[in-house]
Amino acid sequence: MTKLELLEPFVEINSAEGTTIKRTLLPNGIRVLTETVPAAPSVAIAISVSVGSRDEAEGQFGSTHFLEHLLFKGTKIRNAKQIAEAFDSVGASSNAATAKEYTSYYARVQKAALPLAVEVLADMVNNSVLDDKEFELERTVILEELAMVQDDPEDVAHESANAAVLGSTDSLGRPIGGTPETIEAVTRDDVWAHYRANYRPQDLIITAAGGVDHDQLVRLIETELSKSDFDFNQEALPARRKLGNRKFNPERGFVSVHKQTQQANVAVAMPGVTALDANRYAMGVLNTILGGGMSSRLFQEIREKRGLAYSVYSFNQGYSDAGLFGMFAGTSPKNASEVAKLLAEQLMSVANHGVSDAEFALARGNIAGGLALRFESSHARMNRLMAAEMSLGEFIDLETTIANFHAVTKQQVQTLAEQLVGSEKSLVVVGEGDFDSMSGLIG
């Protein structure tokens, strides 16, 4: 574990994984972080900003995701087709992601093509024109994307659980992509204002992993981002998201969403732990034991023993100042009440009786193996750097991460389960049928 001091101009770490991590802070607040993996033939690179859907002002809801689409639609020197052709010309994969607390534009290229990737990504992020015609075309595309989400009852269940636990009007409870109403209402000027306010040099984090030379990347960034309309030469302090631990009062204890589906999609959700909570490693173990795989309690009890579901799992999402934990299953409408009770009972069982030595060891082995496989990916390493810089303020290598999970005790897992059982819960059911009798089923 190594602290990434916010104003330290240069940091170098030799990780236990045989890689070299370097961080450079430029005078204008831009941060460049790399993890050089010996002999890697490719590089994953991202330009990210620590602004997500939760940071949108009133009247701008949906702008963050809208902007993610629009930055691929043209700059002062490239149209949308030319952006696509630039990446395709070197066999690159490129995309972007909008989350509730960040937005990231990324590509994976052969290392010889890194200069091109930096050039195009920097042009997109800093020189987008948000053309009026493209704006209206993309509005239609995003409305279709939202319609696709609404057609997926599992997605609807998760969005409803977020709104119920975190609050539909809270910045974290709102859907990332906005709603059809907010997308229809938002204007090009609204999105432009959001863009200019949040894509400043001090908001930018550049991360790369794989066969990357740190000094070369810094030079490329300085060259390409200096072409921006933003004031590249003005000195500024880098932005980092503030951390905390907000208390939430779930907005709704029971939510029934009527949709014409063959299954009832059932979710039991409650406040979880933040991204940096001391209990986050215990949460990882608990989540794995409850619903992290085919040997998990939920899978065994609901699918294997009773045949009541095909898809059944638990989930956990930590943010800078809040968290969400839940359990989900898709089942026949006539079995919805039974499945909801079983979901809650499995969490209650851990709270009342703890976990066995065998399942505890299995969960920790599952986590260690999964992490080792995950970080074979340069993309995962790139995102780890982004998370470290954006909020954590410290780089935690694989060896330390696994050690932190192994330091978790069975008592910590049980205590966390007790806290979750004692919290306010929301029951969400999405499907066709009368589920009102399930109101009050989950305390």
C-alpha angles and dihedrals in degrees: 000000000000127000116235099210109213098229100031106119097213136017128179125189129182103207127212086243091069094254131118121231120197132179127193124188114204120210092251092058099260112141124208119194127179138179110200113207112196115245093001108150096204141046130218111207133180138182107206138178126204093234123106139163091288090064096060119119123228108286092026099076109144093020096115094057091038089055092050088060095043097053088069091053102075150308133206091280105027134048123208094270092051091051090052092045092051092058094040092051090069098034092251127161113221136177144135138234133209118201133170092264106025147020123216134190113195148168138186116216142161105273093249088062095054093104090057093047091051092047094052097040092048091049091050096047098044107026106040114143099198091219113215094230093047089047093059093044091051091048087064092047092052092048088054090049091052090048089053090054091049089052090059108077092196090058090047090052092052094046090048091049091051091051093045096050102033099030128262091243095043117102091242095044095057118094114261094233096046123233130285088258095053093043091051090049102044116097133211088250091054092054092043091054090050090050096050093045097050110030098068121136092258089056095054124099119183116197129178135174134184127038094002131141108215098208092048091051092050090052091048092050093049091050099044100039091048086070089066127115086228116094098266095174099054113104114237141165115252116253120236125178115255118243129218145128116257123194117229132199107207109244098215131019095198130029125180117186116190114220132153100251137137092231138047109236107213126193130176110196138175141161111294133183130297123254091260100033114135087237095059094102092048087049090055091054093045092048091051093048094047103041113344102113149340092299093051122116095248094049093047097043100040104030108022102036100033106019091223099135144022097201117042129150147130126245140198131193124184124196131184093271107009144031142205129210126183151149127230139192136168112218145151112290090241089058097045096102093048093048093048089053092048092051091053093042094057092055089045090052092057090047093050102036108017123220132298125252090245097053091041091055091043092053094050091048090049091052095046093049093045092051092049091052093044094056093053081082119086088207091059091048090050091052091047089058090049093051091047093053099036099055117338097067089206137075114230115192126212095261092053093044092054090046089053091054091047089052091062113106130214089243091057090053092050093046091052090049089052090053091050092048089052094051128092110270136202125212116206124189122183120186148071115306145058107291098161090109087069091066108117092017093117116050 
